[in-house]
Amino acid sequence: MIQFTKVQGLGNDFILVDGRHGGVIPDNPSRAAVLWCDRHFGIGADGLLLLLPSARADLSMRIFQPDGSEAEMCGNAIRCVALYLQQRVGTVSASLAIETLAGIKVASLLAGGLVRVDMGRPCLERGEIPMAGPPGRVLDEPLEAGGEVFRVTAVSMGNPHCLVYVPDVALVPVTTLGPLLEHHPAFPRRTNVEFIQVDDPENVVVRVWERGVGETLACGTGASAVAVGSFLNGFTRRSVKIKLAGGELDLEYNEDGRVYVTGPAAMVFTGQIAPIEEV
């Protein structure tokens, strides 16, 4: 049997399997993610999160989406990892270096179940996102999809994000527009999509269409991209509160170019599941 812990950050939930110190992980994590993340026939989650040894950091994490694809990075997941290591494993370090496909990220444990993560510097050049087209930044640029023209801003936080500013996020048909933009030919590796309502220079409301998942309650890398894009477009200050369906995150886009996200995480339950060969 494989041991797992269900964790969540603002309702963005994960099946965490600790493969360090002899822990058993699935042989085929992509297939395991498809089966286990199913909310009717599996455990149910927005992703499968594997913890593994690292030669470069305290540990490494890999994230597999419900469609079986692997994500480069996830801000909510990394907060969950930090809290898990503190509460479940008993790690006493106040900060942890965690290796991801988007590089090493540092998570700092705060009081009250909050975790602050140094998300690093955003990638703003079109080729780094990646997004098709001429070199340069993508700020408030027209993009046609489904017969409609959207004004988009593109940011990568190690994974691609397409930002769309709207008057009222409650009126956006996210389940229709999200897939159109996620699979748009301009994004060769697909993209996450954030629909953003700016209330004032310090508060925005966001709905998230996550690549390979669908609409989710929260997204840490998405919130980071929103903080960057909103500042660069002149909509917000460098510090902004982002309200998502699952709760709120505090973002800082520092003058040195680094992005910091602070928010909660929680462990939900632990359990065992048969290896996928036995399912």
C-alpha positions as CSV (number, residue, x, y, z in Angstrom):
1,M,0.0,0.0,0.0
2,I,1.1,3.6,-0.6
3,Q,0.8,6.1,2.2
4,F,-0.6,9.5,1.3
5,T,-1.6,12.8,3.0
6,K,-4.3,15.0,1.7
7,V,-3.3,18.6,1.9
8,Q,-4.8,21.9,0.7
9,G,-4.0,25.6,0.3
10,L,-7.1,27.8,-0.1
11,G,-9.0,24.8,-1.4
12,N,-6.4,23.9,-4.0
13,D,-5.9,20.3,-2.9
14,F,-3.3,17.7,-3.4
15,I,-2.5,14.0,-2.7
16,L,1.0,14.2,-1.1
17,V,3.1,11.1,-1.3
18,D,6.5,11.3,0.6
19,G,9.0,9.2,-1.3
20,R,12.0,10.1,0.9
21,H,13.5,7.8,3.5
22,G,12.2,4.6,1.8
23,G,8.6,5.8,1.2
24,V,6.8,4.1,-1.7
25,I,5.8,6.2,-4.7
26,P,3.8,5.1,-7.7
27,D,5.8,3.6,-10.6
28,N,3.7,5.6,-13.1
29,P,2.9,8.9,-11.4
30,S,1.1,10.3,-14.5
31,R,-1.3,7.4,-14.6
32,A,-1.7,7.5,-10.8
33,A,-2.6,11.2,-11.0
34,V,-5.3,10.5,-13.5
35,L,-6.8,7.7,-11.4
36,W,-6.3,9.1,-7.9
37,C,-7.3,12.7,-8.6
38,D,-10.7,11.7,-9.9
39,R,-13.2,13.0,-7.4
40,H,-15.7,10.2,-8.0
41,F,-13.6,7.1,-8.5
42,G,-10.4,8.1,-6.7
43,I,-9.2,10.2,-3.7
44,G,-10.0,13.4,-5.4
45,A,-7.6,16.3,-5.8
46,D,-6.2,19.0,-8.1
47,G,-2.9,17.2,-8.3
48,L,-0.6,14.5,-7.2
49,L,2.4,15.8,-5.2
50,L,5.6,13.7,-4.8
51,L,8.3,14.5,-2.3
52,L,11.7,13.1,-3.3
53,P,15.4,13.5,-2.1
54,S,17.4,16.3,-3.6
55,A,21.1,16.8,-4.0
56,R,20.7,20.6,-4.4
57,A,18.1,21.4,-1.7
58,D,16.3,20.1,1.4
59,L,14.1,18.0,-0.9
60,S,12.4,18.1,-4.3
61,M,8.8,18.0,-5.3
62,R,7.1,17.0,-8.5
63,I,3.5,17.9,-9.4
64,F,1.3,15.8,-11.7
65,Q,-2.1,17.2,-12.9
66,P,-5.3,15.3,-13.1
67,D,-4.8,14.9,-16.9
68,G,-1.4,13.2,-16.2
69,S,0.7,16.2,-17.3
70,E,3.5,17.4,-15.1
71,A,3.6,21.0,-13.9
72,E,6.8,23.0,-13.4
73,M,5.7,24.7,-10.2
74,C,2.8,25.3,-7.8
75,G,2.7,28.0,-5.2
76,N,-0.1,26.4,-3.2
77,A,1.5,23.0,-3.3
78,I,4.8,24.3,-2.0
79,R,3.1,25.9,1.0
80,C,1.4,22.6,1.7
81,V,4.8,20.9,1.6
82,A,6.3,23.3,4.1
83,L,3.4,22.8,6.5
84,Y,3.5,19.0,6.1
85,L,7.2,18.9,6.9
86,Q,6.6,20.9,10.0
87,Q,3.5,19.2,11.4
88,R,3.7,15.7,10.0
89,V,7.4,15.0,9.9
90,G,8.5,17.4,12.6
91,T,11.0,19.4,10.6
92,V,12.0,22.3,12.8
93,S,13.8,24.5,10.3
94,A,12.0,27.9,9.8
95,S,12.8,27.9,6.1
96,L,13.1,25.2,3.5
97,A,14.8,25.1,0.1
98,I,12.6,23.0,-2.2
99,E,13.7,22.0,-5.7
100,T,11.1,22.2,-8.4
101,L,11.2,22.0,-12.2
102,A,11.1,25.9,-12.1
103,G,14.2,26.0,-9.8
104,I,14.8,26.1,-6.1
105,K,12.1,27.9,-4.1
106,V,12.4,28.9,-0.4
107,A,9.4,28.6,1.9
108,S,9.4,30.2,5.3
109,L,7.0,29.0,8.1
110,L,5.1,31.8,9.9
111,A,2.7,31.8,12.8
112,G,-0.9,30.6,12.5
113,G,-0.3,28.1,9.7
114,L,0.9,30.7,7.3
115,V,3.7,30.1,4.8
116,R,5.7,32.8,2.9
117,V,7.3,31.6,-0.3
118,D,10.0,33.3,-2.4
119,M,8.6,32.6,-5.8
120,G,11.7,34.1,-7.6
121,R,11.7,36.5,-10.5
122,P,9.0,36.4,-13.2
123,C,9.9,35.7,-16.8
124,L,8.4,38.5,-19.0
125,E,9.9,38.0,-22.4
126,R,7.6,36.2,-24.9
127,G,10.0,33.4,-25.7
128,E,10.5,32.6,-22.0
129,I,6.8,32.2,-21.2
130,P,6.7,30.7,-23.9
131,M,4.3,32.5,-26.3
132,A,4.5,32.7,-30.1
133,G,5.2,36.0,-31.7
134,P,8.0,38.7,-32.0
135,P,10.4,39.3,-29.1
136,G,9.4,41.5,-26.2
137,R,6.9,41.7,-23.3
138,V,3.3,40.8,-23.7
139,L,1.4,43.6,-22.0
140,D,-2.3,44.4,-22.8
141,E,-1.9,42.7,-26.2
142,P,-4.8,41.7,-28.4
143,L,-5.4,37.9,-28.8
144,E,-8.2,36.4,-30.9
145,A,-9.8,33.2,-29.6
146,G,-13.2,31.7,-30.5
147,G,-14.2,34.7,-32.6
148,E,-13.5,37.2,-29.7
149,V,-10.6,39.5,-29.1
150,F,-9.1,39.5,-25.6
151,R,-6.5,41.9,-24.2
152,V,-3.9,39.7,-22.6
153,T,-0.8,40.0,-20.5
154,A,1.5,37.0,-20.3
155,V,3.8,36.1,-17.4
156,S,5.8,33.0,-16.5
157,M,6.5,32.1,-12.9
158,G,8.3,29.0,-14.1
159,N,5.0,28.0,-15.7
160,P,3.0,30.1,-18.2
161,H,0.1,32.4,-17.3
162,C,-2.3,34.4,-19.5
163,L,-3.9,37.3,-17.7
164,V,-7.3,38.7,-18.8
165,Y,-8.7,41.8,-17.1
166,V,-12.5,42.0,-16.8
167,P,-15.0,44.3,-15.2
168,D,-16.7,41.5,-13.2
169,V,-15.2,38.1,-12.7
170,A,-18.6,36.7,-11.6
171,L,-19.9,37.2,-15.1
172,V,-17.0,35.4,-16.9
173,P,-17.9,32.0,-18.5
174,V,-14.6,30.6,-17.2
175,T,-15.4,27.0,-18.2
176,T,-15.8,28.2,-21.8
177,L,-13.1,30.8,-22.2
178,G,-10.5,29.0,-20.0
179,P,-10.1,26.0,-22.4
180,L,-10.0,28.3,-25.4
181,L,-7.1,30.2,-24.1
182,E,-5.3,27.3,-22.4
183,H,-5.1,25.5,-25.8
184,H,-4.6,28.6,-27.9
185,P,-1.9,28.0,-30.6
186,A,0.0,31.0,-29.3
187,F,1.0,29.0,-26.2
188,P,3.0,26.0,-27.4
189,R,3.0,24.4,-23.8
190,R,-0.5,25.5,-23.1
191,T,-1.2,28.1,-20.4
192,N,-2.9,28.8,-17.1
193,V,-5.5,31.5,-17.4
194,E,-6.4,34.1,-14.8
195,F,-9.5,36.4,-15.1
196,I,-8.9,39.5,-13.0
197,Q,-11.2,42.2,-11.6
198,V,-9.3,45.2,-10.2
199,D,-11.2,46.7,-7.2
200,D,-8.5,49.2,-6.3
201,P,-4.7,49.5,-6.3
202,E,-4.4,47.1,-3.4
203,N,-7.2,44.6,-4.0
204,V,-8.0,42.4,-6.9
205,V,-10.4,39.4,-7.4
206,V,-9.3,36.5,-9.5
207,R,-10.8,33.4,-11.0
208,V,-8.4,30.7,-12.2
209,W,-8.5,28.2,-15.1
210,E,-5.5,25.9,-14.4
211,R,-3.8,24.1,-17.2
212,G,-4.5,20.4,-17.1
213,V,-7.0,20.8,-14.2
214,G,-9.9,23.2,-14.9
215,E,-11.3,25.9,-12.7
216,T,-9.6,25.8,-9.3
217,L,-10.3,27.6,-6.0
218,A,-6.8,29.1,-5.9
219,C,-3.4,29.2,-7.7
220,G,-0.2,30.5,-6.0
221,T,1.8,30.9,-9.2
222,G,-1.3,32.5,-10.8
223,A,-1.6,34.9,-8.0
224,S,2.1,35.8,-8.4
225,A,1.7,36.4,-12.1
226,V,-1.4,38.5,-11.4
227,A,0.6,40.7,-8.9
228,V,3.4,41.2,-11.5
229,G,1.1,41.8,-14.5
230,S,-1.2,44.2,-12.6
231,F,1.7,46.3,-11.4
232,L,3.3,46.4,-14.9
233,N,0.0,47.5,-16.4
234,G,-0.3,50.3,-13.8
235,F,-3.4,48.8,-12.1
236,T,-2.0,48.0,-8.7
237,R,0.9,48.8,-6.3
238,R,3.7,46.3,-5.6
239,S,1.9,44.9,-2.6
240,V,-1.6,43.6,-3.3
241,K,-4.2,41.3,-1.7
242,I,-5.6,38.8,-4.1
243,K,-9.0,37.3,-3.5
244,L,-9.6,33.9,-4.9
245,A,-12.6,31.6,-4.6
246,G,-10.8,29.6,-1.9
247,G,-9.6,32.6,0.1
248,E,-7.0,35.4,0.1
249,L,-3.2,35.6,-0.6
250,D,-0.9,38.5,0.1
251,L,1.5,39.3,-2.7
252,E,4.6,41.4,-2.8
253,Y,6.4,42.2,-6.1
254,N,9.6,43.7,-4.7
255,E,11.7,46.3,-6.5
256,D,14.5,43.7,-6.9
257,G,12.1,41.8,-9.1
258,R,11.3,38.9,-6.7
259,V,7.8,37.9,-5.9
260,Y,6.7,36.7,-2.4
261,V,3.4,35.1,-1.7
262,T,2.0,34.5,1.8
263,G,-1.0,32.3,2.6
264,P,-2.3,29.4,4.6
265,A,-2.0,25.6,4.1
266,A,-3.5,22.7,5.9
267,M,-3.4,18.9,6.2
268,V,-6.8,17.3,5.7
269,F,-6.4,13.6,6.3
270,T,-4.0,10.7,5.8
271,G,-4.7,7.3,4.3
272,Q,-3.5,4.4,2.2
273,I,-4.2,3.4,-1.4
274,A,-3.3,0.4,-3.5
275,P,-0.6,0.8,-6.2
276,I,-2.3,1.5,-9.5
277,E,-1.4,-1.9,-10.8
278,E,-3.8,-3.4,-8.2
279,V,-6.6,-0.9,-8.8
